[in-house]
Amino acid sequence: MNFISANVACQILNCSERSLLRYRNQGKLLEGIHWGRNPSGKVLYHQDLLLNLVSCGGDINHADHQKFIQRVLSDRPENQQKKSRKVQATVAV
């Protein structure tokens, strides 16, 4: 997962930082999906999702973009299925 600064996100989306903020405020970029904050509070953007969004014409509701979002979310560690441990019973003879 590559997270990028606002400056790089602006280059990908071909917009100004002010427009980037407006896209966030208008829900064109979704918090927790397209962008988030690091522990120090700095806003970072998900590079792969922005590139996919551009390829889908900037439409966050585009079917291909929605599929891509689902794939990215399912790949996150917190959404991985926990491996069950098999406990072997030892039998004393």
N, C-alpha and C positions, 0 to 999 in steps of 0.2 A: 504494500500500500504506500503510495507516494503522496505525501502532503506537501503543499506548496504555499508560498506567501501570496499576499494579495497582488503584489506586483506581477508575479508570474501568471496568476489567474487572469489578470487583466490582459496580458498578452495572448493567452489562449482564447479568451472571450472577445478580444478586440474591443475593449471598453476602458473607461476610466475607473479609478478607484471609487469615485462618487457613484457611478452607475452600478458598480459591484455591490456597494452598500444598498442601493435602491433595489437591486434584484433580490437581495436577502430580505429586505423589509417587505417587499411585495410577494414573497413566497415563490419567486422564480428559482431561487437556490434554497434548498431545504436544510435547516440546521440538523446536524446529526447524520445527514446524508451527503450533501455537497460540501458542507463546511462544518467546522466545529472549533472549539477553543482548546489550546494546550493548557497544561497546569498553570502557566503564568498568565493566562488570559488572552494570549495572542490568537487572533483568528487565522486558521489555516484551511486550505481548500483541498479537496480530494481530486488530484490531477486526472486520474483515469475517468472519473465520473464527468468532469468538465469536458474532457475531450470527447467522450461519448455524447454528451449533451449537444455539443457543437455539431457532431455528425448527424444528430437527429433534428437539426434545424432549430435548436434552442427550446424545443417543446418538452417540458418535464413530463407531460402525460403521453408522449409518444410511446407506443407499445415496445419498441426496441429498447428505449431508455428505461422503461419500467422493468423489463426483464434484466437489464444490466444492473439496475439498482438491487433487485432481488438476489442476483448472483453475488454482488459485492457484500451485501448484508449476510448472506449465508456463509460466506468465507471468513467472516470475523470470528476471532477465537471465542468470544462469549456466546456465539450461536452454534458452536460445534457441539455435536452430540458427545456426551461424556462416555468414555470407554468404561464398560463394566469390568470389574475384576472378577475373574473366576477363582473361587476359593476351592482348592482341592482338599477333600477330606482324607485324612490319613486314618487308615484302619489298623489298629493294633491286633496282631495275631498271637 
